[in-house]
Amino acid sequence: MNTEQPSNSFREASDLPILVSMGSAPQTFGMSRSYIYELAAQGKISLKKMGRYTMVVTESMLAYINALPNMTPVTRKKKPSA
């Protein structure tokens, strides 16, 4: 199991900035720019304009991520060998 984190990853939510630029958001949050814009259009996260830059409000993104359901792994039975 690989537990190494990329050098630009954040260890905890408290390490994240209040606003994340759309240029950095896909790498920071692990989703595409277009999906981030979809979430904003659906009112699930907040975006702010800072001059010409669009910024993701980190608190809103973390609230969205924390509201997602937990994934329950399914164990599949192996097929018998022929």
Residue, then its C-alpha position, 0 to 999 in steps of 0.5 A: m500500500n502506497t502511503e506516500q503523499p505528493s509533495n504538494s498535497f495537504r495533510e489536513a483540512s486545516d492546512l488548506p487555504i481559505l480559497v483555492s484557485m480554479g487552476s489548483a482546485p482539480q489537483t487539491f480536491g481530486m476532481s476536474r474543473s468541469y465537475i467543480y463548475e457543475l457543483a457550483a451551478q447546482g449550488k453544492i459549493s461556493l465560488k468567488k471572484m477575485g479580480r479575474y480569478t475564480m476561487v473555490v471556497t474551501e469550506s464549501m468544498l470540504a462540506y460537500i466532500n464530507a456529506l458524500p456517502n461512505m463507500t462500502p466495499v463489496t467482496r466478490k467470490k472467486k470463480p472456481s478454477a477449471 
